[in-house]
Amino acid sequence: MKRILFLTILSCAAHLYASAASRPEHLPIIFAVSGSVLSDDEVAFMEEYHPIGTILSKWNFESDEGGNVDREKLRQLCNAIHVYSPHILIDQEGGRVQHLQGTNCYNAPAPGNFTEDITEENWEERYEALRQNVRFIDGDLLELGFDVNCAPVCDLLPKGTFSFIGNRSFGTNPDIAYSFAVNWVKQAATDGIISVLKHCPGHGSAVDDSHKGLPRVEKSLPDLIGSDFEVFKNVIHTLYEESIDENSFWVMTAHVLYPAIDPGHCATQSPKIIRMIKEKFGFRGKIVSDCIMMKALRGELQERAVVALEAGCDYVICVNHDLKQKRIIAEKVTEYLALKGREN
């Protein structure tokens, strides 16, 4: 009886050791947290899995009656997160997409404001205005503890066609969009903020909102390469040519279906498209998915995460506050990585 008990304990210990040994230093998932402080359960979860990043949103910030964000409490939250996650992300594009808002924070204009009615005469003025805008955004983020801003939007708007992206984009001219996106990333890299080029390889021609369903872009491959994809490719090439550190900017995939390339998978879950980003665009850095909670994707969240990683994403974003679901995702991804490690 004692021998059986001993062997059972030994077997359990070996299983636990193998499970722990198979886990990466940081799980390649970027999770959200539920409030302005980490709960005990969230601390326990992060201690166990050490997610590569944590993304914060407006519900993580407390404000007083005057609209002032409690910056000290936010700094404390970021400090607590950094014990477990090396990266803290935020969507701070400006305009309608900026989560850090308050009377004591910088309120950034929409990116499209800088290129609206642009001319040769006001080009340099607008270019410098964008650079200053990025500096102000980064100043807030760095002071509070963020190191990754999910911006700029590099999506090219189609002329004369409605796009869900709107003035989050730098507009319809590929040369202007490319130039201003490079300007943004270079300034952020100087400031010490990691930029995220989104939504690669191009969301601008998609009429539908990927938060609500799966958009389709029915353009031919030559049309895509000559329009939507051009900005991303040129931004990436220029940043490398100008010796910008490849670790200072990531790429975020689009939950968009391009039937001309892969009729069965949106970009986030398409090995073909992610291979194109690496080989044709020449991207050598980290590729992160858009949020897998969005309705463009199908299946259980843990399945969505694994499919994105299998397709070639380095990291997956999941803005989910449900600890039970987060644990299921973390366990599934851990199992996938262990299996992949054994196969390699």
C-alpha positions as a printed Julia matrix, in Angstrom:
344×3 Matrix{Float64}:
   0.0    0.0     0.0
   2.79   2.39    0.95
   4.62   1.54   -2.3
   1.5    2.31   -4.38
   1.03   5.62   -2.55
   4.7    6.49   -3.09
   4.5    5.71   -6.82
   1.31   7.76   -7.15
   2.94  10.77   -5.47
   6.05  10.33   -7.62
   3.93  10.18  -10.8
   2.02  13.34   -9.86
   5.25  15.16   -9.04
   6.78  14.12  -12.37
   3.67  15.35  -14.22
   3.78  18.7   -12.46
   7.51  19.05  -13.14
   7.05  18.21  -16.82
   4.15  20.67  -17.09
   6.15  23.46  -15.47
   9.23  22.65  -17.54
   7.22  22.83  -20.77
   5.96  26.33  -20.07
   7.72  29.25  -21.72
   9.17  32.02  -19.57
   6.19  34.16  -20.62
   2.94  32.85  -22.07
   2.47  34.48  -25.54
  -0.94  35.89  -24.6
  -1.75  39.51  -23.8
  -4.61  39.53  -21.31
  -6.69  42.27  -19.71
  -7.35  42.85  -16.0
 -10.68  43.74  -14.47
 -10.14  46.9   -12.46
  -7.83  49.61  -11.17
  -6.0   47.19   -8.85
  -5.01  43.54   -9.24
  -7.25  41.19   -7.32
  -5.71  38.33   -5.35
  -7.02  35.87   -7.95
  -5.47  37.9   -10.79
  -2.13  37.97   -8.97
  -2.27  34.18   -8.53
  -3.1   33.74  -12.23
  -0.25  36.01  -13.34
   2.19  34.32  -10.94
   1.33  30.99  -12.53
   1.36  31.94  -16.21
   3.4   35.17  -16.56
   1.63  36.49  -19.69
   3.92  38.31  -22.12
   1.75  41.39  -21.84
  -1.25  43.05  -20.22
  -3.51  45.47  -22.06
  -5.27  48.23  -20.12
  -8.41  50.09  -21.14
 -10.54  52.95  -19.85
 -12.25  50.74  -17.23
  -8.86  50.32  -15.51
  -8.6   54.06  -14.75
 -10.31  55.87  -11.88
 -11.22  59.54  -12.2
 -12.49  62.17   -9.79
 -15.55  64.38  -10.26
 -13.47  66.89  -12.2
 -12.44  64.28  -14.76
  -8.88  63.91  -13.49
  -7.44  60.43  -13.85
  -5.91  59.06  -10.64
  -2.44  58.87  -12.14
  -0.77  57.6    -8.97
  -3.17  54.67   -8.7
  -2.6   53.9   -12.38
   1.19  53.97  -11.86
   0.77  51.54   -8.97
  -1.31  49.22  -11.17
   1.34  49.27  -13.9
   4.1   48.63  -11.36
   2.19  45.64  -10.0
   1.63  44.25  -13.5
   5.27  44.64  -14.5
   6.24  42.12  -11.82
   4.68  39.44  -14.04
   4.32  40.92  -17.56
   7.19  42.61  -19.4
   4.82  44.64  -21.6
   1.84  46.87  -20.82
  -0.23  47.91  -23.83
  -2.9   50.5   -24.57
  -4.82  51.74  -27.61
  -3.91  55.43  -27.71
  -4.27  56.42  -31.36
  -6.04  59.72  -30.76
  -9.53  60.78  -31.74
 -12.2   58.18  -31.04
  -9.67  55.5   -30.07
  -7.79  56.58  -26.96
  -8.46  54.92  -23.63
  -6.43  57.23  -21.42
  -8.65  60.29  -21.2
  -8.96  62.94  -18.54
  -8.55  66.63  -17.9
  -5.03  65.88  -16.63
  -4.08  63.79  -19.69
  -3.17  64.7   -23.25
  -6.22  64.51  -25.54
  -4.83  63.6   -28.98
  -6.54  64.48  -32.27
  -7.49  61.72  -34.7
  -4.59  60.74  -36.99
  -6.59  61.75  -40.06
  -6.67  65.35  -38.8
  -2.97  65.7   -39.58
  -3.36  64.81  -43.24
  -6.75  66.36  -43.98
  -6.43  69.04  -46.69
  -2.67  68.59  -46.69
  -0.71  70.51  -49.35
   2.92  71.01  -50.32
   2.82  74.3   -48.46
   1.63  72.9   -45.11
   3.27  69.44  -45.35
   6.25  70.21  -43.08
   4.03  71.94  -40.53
   1.67  68.94  -40.36
   4.6   66.52  -40.25
   6.09  68.34  -37.27
   2.67  68.6   -35.61
   2.31  64.81  -35.78
   5.76  64.34  -34.27
   4.86  66.62  -31.36
   1.54  64.79  -30.98
   3.34  61.46  -30.62
   5.74  62.97  -28.09
   2.82  64.18  -25.95
   1.08  60.78  -26.14
   4.31  58.97  -25.26
   5.05  61.35  -22.41
   1.82  60.35  -20.69
   2.33  56.65  -21.33
   5.93  56.51  -20.16
   5.21  58.46  -17.0
   2.45  56.02  -16.08
   4.28  52.77  -16.89
   3.17  51.76  -20.41
   5.71  50.6   -22.99
   3.53  49.6   -25.99
   1.03  51.78  -27.85
  -1.23  49.98  -30.35
  -0.72  52.67  -33.0
  -0.3   53.93  -35.67
  -3.1   52.78  -37.97
  -1.45  52.2   -41.36
  -4.67  51.22  -43.15
  -5.16  53.03  -46.44
  -8.65  54.39  -47.07
 -10.18  53.63  -50.49
 -11.2   56.72  -52.47
 -14.93  57.28  -52.6
 -15.81  54.23  -50.5
 -16.96  54.06  -46.9
 -14.5   52.39  -44.54
 -15.06  51.4   -40.94
 -11.58  52.76  -40.13
 -12.46  56.37  -40.97
 -10.16  59.1   -39.64
  -8.15  56.6   -37.64
  -6.28  56.32  -40.98
  -3.9   58.88  -42.45
  -6.11  58.97  -45.54
  -6.38  57.85  -49.16
  -2.94  58.79  -50.47
  -0.45  55.9   -50.01
   2.59  58.18  -50.05
   1.18  60.43  -47.34
  -0.09  57.52  -45.22
   3.26  55.76  -45.48
   5.29  58.88  -44.67
   3.23  59.87  -41.63
   3.2   56.3   -40.28
   7.02  56.18  -40.51
   7.17  59.55  -38.78
   5.02  58.2   -35.92
   7.09  55.06  -35.38
  10.43  56.88  -35.51
   9.32  59.4   -32.89
   7.89  56.67  -30.64
  11.12  54.67  -30.95
  13.08  57.78  -29.92
  10.77  58.2   -26.92
  11.08  54.54  -25.89
   7.58  53.36  -26.8
   6.97  50.27  -28.93
   4.59  51.02  -31.81
   2.14  48.53  -33.32
   1.4   48.87  -37.05
  -2.23  47.99  -37.56
  -4.19  46.33  -39.08
  -1.83  44.36  -41.31
  -1.94  43.72  -44.22
  -4.73  46.32  -44.54
  -8.22  46.92  -43.1
  -9.02  50.11  -45.01
 -11.0   48.54  -47.88
 -13.16  46.53  -45.46
 -16.58  48.13  -45.14
 -17.68  46.01  -42.18
 -16.53  46.28  -38.57
 -14.49  43.23  -37.48
 -15.79  43.71  -33.93
 -19.21  42.67  -35.23
 -18.47  40.15  -37.99
 -15.9   39.0   -40.53
 -15.18  41.64  -43.21
 -14.26  40.53  -46.74
 -12.07  42.41  -49.19
 -12.77  41.09  -52.68
  -9.86  42.78  -54.47
  -7.48  40.8   -56.66
  -3.97  40.12  -55.39
  -2.37  42.69  -57.75
  -4.88  45.32  -56.59
  -4.17  44.52  -52.94
  -0.4   44.67  -53.42
  -0.72  48.0   -55.22
  -2.99  49.63  -52.66
  -3.91  48.27  -49.22
  -0.7   46.3   -48.7
   1.62  48.96  -50.12
   1.69  51.18  -47.05
   2.65  48.37  -44.66
   5.35  47.04  -46.95
   6.88  50.49  -47.5
   6.72  51.44  -43.82
   8.5   48.23  -42.81
  11.18  48.55  -45.5
  11.87  52.21  -44.69
  12.14  51.64  -40.94
  14.7   48.88  -41.49
  16.59  50.97  -44.07
  16.82  53.79  -41.5
  18.12  51.32  -38.89
  15.14  51.6   -36.55
  15.44  48.75  -34.04
  13.18  45.88  -35.12
  12.13  45.44  -31.48
  10.7   48.97  -31.4
   7.7   48.18  -33.58
   5.33  45.23  -33.89
   2.68  44.37  -36.47
  -0.97  43.68  -35.6
  -2.93  41.36  -37.88
  -6.34  42.19  -39.32
  -9.41  40.04  -38.76
 -10.18  40.46  -42.47
 -10.73  37.82  -45.14
  -8.87  38.26  -48.44
 -10.26  35.48  -50.69
  -7.65  36.21  -53.38
  -4.95  34.99  -50.97
  -6.66  32.65  -48.51
 -10.4   32.05  -48.93
 -10.57  29.95  -45.76
  -8.85  32.1   -43.12
  -8.76  35.74  -42.12
  -5.28  37.29  -41.89
  -4.93  36.6   -38.16
  -5.4   32.87  -38.69
  -3.84  32.51  -42.14
  -0.36  30.94  -42.44
  -0.26  32.19  -46.05
  -0.82  35.82  -45.1
   1.49  35.81  -42.11
   4.17  34.18  -44.27
   3.59  36.99  -46.8
   4.1   39.62  -44.07
   7.41  38.02  -43.16
   8.71  37.13  -46.62
   7.19  39.71  -49.0
   7.0   42.64  -46.59
  10.3   41.63  -44.96
   9.02  41.94  -41.41
  11.38  40.44  -38.8
   9.75  41.54  -35.54
   6.83  40.44  -33.4
   3.44  39.79  -34.97
   0.49  40.19  -32.6
  -3.14  39.36  -33.29
  -5.96  41.82  -32.98
  -8.21  40.91  -30.04
  -9.55  37.36  -30.37
 -12.75  38.36  -28.55
 -13.96  40.11  -31.71
 -16.86  38.51  -33.57
 -14.9   38.21  -36.82
 -13.45  34.98  -35.38
 -15.3   31.74  -34.72
 -14.84  28.93  -32.18
 -13.98  28.86  -28.49
 -11.49  31.49  -27.34
  -8.81  28.91  -26.58
  -9.17  27.52  -30.11
  -8.92  31.0   -31.62
  -5.7   31.61  -29.69
  -4.07  28.35  -30.76
  -5.06  28.79  -34.42
  -3.53  32.3   -34.47
  -0.29  31.04  -32.91
  -0.2   28.07  -35.27
  -0.63  30.46  -38.21
   2.46  32.38  -37.16
   1.41  35.09  -34.69
   3.98  35.56  -31.94
   1.49  36.98  -29.44
  -2.31  36.92  -29.11
  -4.42  39.67  -27.54
  -7.46  38.63  -25.5
  -9.3   41.45  -23.72
 -11.15  39.13  -21.37
 -11.78  39.7   -17.66
 -13.2   36.27  -16.89
 -10.5   34.44  -14.92
 -12.06  31.05  -15.57
 -11.94  31.62  -19.32
  -8.44  33.09  -19.11
  -7.23  29.99  -17.3
  -8.78  27.73  -19.96
  -7.0   29.74  -22.67
  -3.71  29.69  -20.76
  -3.88  25.93  -20.23
  -4.76  25.24  -23.86
  -1.92  27.43  -25.14
   0.5   25.81  -22.68
  -0.51  22.37  -23.96
  -0.11  23.53  -27.56
   3.37  24.94  -26.9
   4.44  21.76  -25.09
   3.25  19.6   -28.0
   4.94  21.9   -30.51
   8.16  21.7   -28.49
   8.08  17.9   -28.53
   7.47  17.88  -32.3
  10.45  20.15  -32.86
